Amino acid sequence: MPFPTFDRSRLKIQPLTQRRHDLDLSVMLPLDAPLPAFSHPALSLLGQRLIEAKERGRARILMMGAHVLRAGVSRFIIDLMERGLISHIAMNGAGPIHDWEFALIGATTESVAHYIQTGEFGLWHETGVMNDVIRTGAHEGMGIGEALGRMILTCDFPHKSVSVLAAAARLGVPVTVHVGIGYDILHEHPNCDGAALGAASYQDFLIFTQSVSELEGGVLLNFGSAVMGPEVYLKALSMCRNVAHQEGRVIKHFTTGVFDLVPLDGDTRRQAEKSDPRYYYRPWKTILVRTVADGGESYYVCGDHRVTFPHLYHAATSAPQNGQA
């Protein structure tokens, strides 16, 4: 007999109006915000690589953790998409939740410490509606990112102008969402359909893999994703190289960049020894070392995303294009 399962019908789902939010739209930086002091030699080079990849028609992939959106840099991400300097965005399951809530109510992020004590954490009606959108999208063959982006773009979301998902839907840029079951607050809700969630996220994985197939001569950036980013990229790249080798092609001359808060000393193009705990930091060994070892280049930038992303944006948008300043 199957093991007993939790009865979700007993849950009390409350409106977002009753939730205290830690972030609101005041966190969103305008494009002309003064740049805080920061410098790194890789920034100008990565900006130039994005331009070169655009000119070649090669992949310009941004993978990111959800806290990049909480850092208030959505307008910079959207503008890079509009300029064609980002051709694909990959998120974990939490990213769309923050994007949806910002677009819908102009606020996001609850206190886990507070709401977990009362059993209210994550159980908010308007956020749970995302499950219905994902299920409908899955039935129509869409991934999570496309389904949610179309909904935000076409429906009454008062703050959709700061939605990365809506901008991507408007521009035809794929946003793929790579979930782990049980990771996100959506999975708590009675209307969460595990089969639809899995089908839509797997569709997103195949869309992502197609983008990785165009990475020769391109760029892949990973902002603050310690597990999803490197692991999803690793499997997708293996699939693409498998096919490329059969066809006499290579996918090895490309640029990767990792932006995160973890201090990495020394040559980040060589992985740490197994005796070093940082050996298990996947962005280092996977994105900076192993997958570019046969012809690519990689760079690591340590810093707060609220600082480093605007600096990368300015490096990419102010760099010479087509040989002209």
VOGU-3710 file (C-alpha; in Angstrom, 3 decimals, decimal comma):
1> mpfptfdrsr> 0,000/0,000/0,000  1,169/3,573/-0,595  2,458/5,489/2,397  0,070/8,069/3,875  0,370/11,612/2,546  -0,374/15,022/3,973  -3,910/16,294/3,357  -3,432/19,707/1,722  -7,151/20,474/1,883  -6,725/21,267/5,562
11> lkiqpltqrr> -4,412/24,200/4,858  -5,519/27,764/5,511  -4,534/29,992/2,571  -4,553/33,734/3,257  -4,496/36,827/1,023  -1,253/38,665/0,410  -2,774/41,772/1,965  -2,259/40,119/5,340  1,452/39,481/4,794  4,208/41,790/5,942
21> hdldlsvmlp> 6,729/42,309/3,128  10,431/42,898/3,553  10,903/44,452/0,100  8,905/46,848/-2,054  9,480/48,685/-5,325  11,765/51,190/-3,626  14,502/48,540/-3,919  14,368/48,757/-7,734  17,341/50,706/-9,051  16,749/53,077/-11,984
31> ldaplpafsh> 19,051/52,685/-14,964  20,639/56,054/-14,242  21,379/55,278/-10,591  24,863/56,416/-9,571  27,326/53,566/-9,788  28,837/52,629/-6,427  32,598/52,354/-6,310  33,687/48,975/-7,646  36,243/47,741/-10,126  37,257/44,422/-11,574
41> palsllgqrl> 39,355/43,779/-14,679  36,895/41,140/-15,978  33,934/43,529/-16,230  34,977/45,355/-19,396  36,045/42,110/-21,025  32,745/40,365/-20,227  30,842/43,373/-21,527  32,777/43,167/-24,785  32,209/39,407/-25,018  28,446/39,955/-24,782
51> ieakergrar> 28,607/42,424/-27,671  30,734/40,068/-29,764  28,358/37,166/-29,087  25,400/39,302/-30,159  27,176/40,268/-33,382  27,900/36,610/-34,117  24,369/35,527/-33,274  25,639/33,275/-30,514  24,085/32,526/-27,112  24,158/35,180/-24,375
61> ilmmgahvlr> 22,862/33,238/-21,370  22,174/34,618/-17,892  21,643/32,087/-15,121  20,706/33,489/-11,737  19,482/32,867/-8,242  16,328/34,565/-6,992  18,223/36,993/-4,785  19,442/38,773/-7,920  15,868/40,017/-8,388  15,663/40,952/-4,715
71> agvsrfiidl> 18,797/43,036/-5,246  16,677/45,416/-7,324  18,411/45,081/-10,706  15,405/44,005/-12,785  15,478/47,149/-14,932  19,087/46,406/-15,913  18,205/42,841/-16,877  15,247/44,041/-18,940  17,307/46,671/-20,744  20,001/44,134/-21,641
81> merglishia> 17,287/41,927/-23,153  15,909/44,880/-25,101  19,394/45,602/-26,462  19,818/41,966/-27,487  22,719/41,459/-25,108  20,890/38,699/-23,217  19,278/35,986/-25,326  18,244/33,572/-22,568  17,569/33,743/-18,820  17,522/30,713/-16,536
91> mngagpihdw> 16,113/30,942/-13,001  15,466/28,649/-10,087  11,887/28,211/-8,875  11,998/31,130/-6,451  12,877/33,717/-9,104  9,456/33,808/-10,783  7,762/34,095/-7,393  9,530/37,357/-6,592  8,991/38,623/-10,134  5,250/37,770/-9,976
101> efaligatte> 4,754/39,413/-6,574  6,654/42,564/-7,535  4,539/42,863/-10,694  1,263/42,154/-8,894  1,492/44,042/-5,589  4,783/45,941/-5,782  6,257/44,000/-2,865  7,771/40,613/-2,083  9,704/38,568/0,485  8,262/37,493/3,802
111> svahyiqtge> 10,030/36,892/7,095  10,708/33,176/7,278  11,650/33,513/10,955  8,268/35,065/11,746  5,860/33,124/9,549  7,353/29,669/10,039  6,460/29,904/13,728  2,760/30,326/12,943  2,675/27,952/9,977  1,754/30,759/7,579
121> fglwhetgvm> 4,993/30,831/5,606  4,375/30,608/1,885  0,631/30,038/2,092  -0,661/33,129/0,289  -3,494/32,982/-2,207  -2,339/35,359/-4,945  1,069/33,672/-5,160  -0,551/30,242/-5,266  -2,427/31,273/-8,413  0,876/30,702/-10,203
131> ndvirtgahe> 0,177/26,966/-9,904  -2,952/27,327/-12,024  -1,024/29,258/-14,677  1,735/26,642/-14,736  -0,781/23,805/-15,096  -2,561/25,523/-17,988  0,752/26,320/-19,652  1,950/22,734/-19,295  -1,188/21,481/-21,033  -0,387/23,878/-23,884
141> gmgigealgr> 3,217/22,696/-24,136  4,774/25,749/-22,513  7,506/25,957/-19,929  7,033/27,712/-16,604  8,783/30,900/-17,664  6,732/31,426/-20,796  3,411/30,622/-19,117  3,961/33,031/-16,233  5,498/35,728/-18,434  2,529/35,739/-20,805
151> miltcdfphk> 0,121/35,957/-17,888  1,891/38,946/-16,337  2,220/40,671/-19,719  -1,400/40,295/-20,802  -3,270/40,608/-17,501  -3,808/43,338/-14,929  -0,486/43,429/-13,115  -0,021/47,058/-12,025  3,774/46,907/-11,917  4,492/44,703/-14,944
161> svsvlaaaar> 7,044/47,248/-16,206  9,577/45,842/-13,706  8,775/42,203/-14,504  11,636/40,307/-16,134  9,211/37,537/-17,105  6,792/39,938/-18,796  9,597/41,707/-20,660  10,931/38,382/-21,880  7,475/37,360/-23,121  7,156/40,699/-24,929
171> lgvpvtvhvg> 10,592/40,362/-26,528  10,468/36,665/-27,331  13,399/35,879/-25,046  13,149/32,475/-23,346  13,121/32,449/-19,552  13,482/28,926/-18,251  12,648/27,880/-14,700  14,455/24,906/-13,197  12,655/23,658/-10,105  13,270/21,087/-7,412
181> igydilhehp> 10,083/19,631/-5,947  9,545/20,933/-2,439  11,955/23,851/-2,843  9,425/26,615/-3,387  6,378/27,978/-1,559  4,190/27,135/-4,571  4,605/23,465/-3,710  2,842/23,912/-0,375  -0,465/24,850/-1,989  -3,417/22,491/-2,543
191> ncdgaalgaa> -3,571/23,499/-6,226  0,033/22,492/-6,959  0,020/19,852/-9,700  3,295/17,936/-9,455  2,925/16,356/-12,886  2,291/19,695/-14,587  5,117/21,327/-12,635  7,532/18,615/-13,719  6,390/18,664/-17,343  6,694/22,467/-17,590
201> syqdfliftq> 10,104/22,592/-15,922  11,405/19,754/-18,092  10,163/21,644/-21,141  12,198/24,576/-19,843  15,248/22,335/-19,462  15,003/21,299/-23,120  14,577/24,949/-24,166  17,651/25,820/-22,121  19,617/22,986/-23,679  18,746/24,296/-27,136
211> svseleggvl> 20,201/27,671/-26,153  23,362/25,988/-24,844  23,719/24,304/-28,241  24,441/27,813/-29,593  27,139/28,567/-27,000  30,167/28,176/-29,309  31,461/31,741/-29,541  28,947/32,840/-26,922  28,749/33,778/-23,254  27,266/32,155/-20,163
221> lnfgsavmgp> 27,003/34,174/-16,951  25,999/32,742/-13,594  24,854/35,215/-10,940  24,501/33,780/-7,464  23,300/30,261/-8,250  25,444/27,787/-6,344  23,589/24,597/-7,329  20,899/25,093/-9,995  23,077/27,098/-12,372  26,144/24,861/-12,563
231> evylkalsmc> 24,217/21,590/-12,412  21,632/22,388/-15,098  24,314/23,903/-17,333  26,567/20,855/-16,916  23,916/18,372/-18,089  22,756/20,590/-20,941  26,308/21,107/-22,192  26,985/17,369/-22,138  23,864/16,733/-24,242  24,860/19,426/-26,737
241> rnvahqegrv> 28,448/18,237/-27,031  27,216/14,684/-27,567  25,303/15,773/-30,673  27,993/18,204/-31,802  30,668/15,503/-31,741  28,502/13,271/-33,924  28,178/16,119/-36,432  31,863/17,083/-36,442  31,287/20,318/-34,536  32,705/21,649/-31,277
251> ikhfttgvfd> 31,267/23,685/-28,422  34,355/24,761/-26,546  35,297/28,317/-27,538  33,098/30,422/-25,288  33,261/32,627/-22,210  31,856/31,984/-18,752  31,549/34,360/-15,841  30,543/33,695/-12,253  29,366/36,532/-10,006  28,943/35,667/-6,345
261> lvpldgdtrr> 29,788/36,546/-2,750  32,170/33,649/-2,028  35,814/34,796/-1,838  37,957/32,707/-4,207  41,657/33,377/-3,955  44,274/32,502/-6,514  43,765/31,191/-10,031  40,058/30,414/-10,404  40,754/28,620/-13,690  42,205/25,760/-11,650
271> qaeksdpryy> 39,905/23,884/-9,289  40,652/23,671/-5,603  42,142/20,552/-4,056  39,713/18,031/-2,624  41,072/18,832/0,824  39,804/22,403/0,351  36,075/22,779/1,245  35,725/25,152/-1,704  36,290/22,173/-4,001  32,586/21,458/-3,498
281> yrpwktilvr> 31,534/24,928/-4,603  30,040/23,945/-7,950  30,264/27,265/-9,810  34,039/27,168/-9,441  34,830/23,654/-10,579  31,994/23,345/-13,105  31,608/26,771/-14,716  35,064/28,254/-14,225  37,208/25,156/-14,755  35,888/21,885/-16,157
291> tvadggesyy> 33,562/23,030/-18,917  36,004/25,572/-20,391  39,167/23,513/-20,000  39,463/22,702/-23,708  39,356/26,143/-25,282  37,116/28,510/-23,331  37,817/31,333/-20,917  36,347/32,050/-17,495  36,241/34,882/-14,982  35,126/35,261/-11,379
301> vcgdhrvtfp> 33,791/38,503/-9,907  33,156/38,662/-6,164  30,674/41,235/-4,939  27,104/42,228/-4,107  24,758/41,749/-7,094  23,276/45,198/-6,468  26,738/46,537/-7,260  28,203/44,093/-9,759  25,218/43,778/-12,087  24,927/47,529/-12,795
311> hlyhaatsap> 28,691/47,613/-13,391  28,421/44,748/-15,870  25,476/46,521/-17,518  27,487/49,702/-18,000  30,488/47,738/-19,249  28,310/46,055/-21,893  26,340/49,121/-22,952  29,281/51,500/-23,130  31,746/49,157/-24,875  32,555/49,673/-28,578
321> qngqa> 30,283/47,856/-31,019  31,210/46,780/-34,544  34,598/48,347/-34,046  33,181/51,784/-33,220  33,063/53,628/-29,920
//
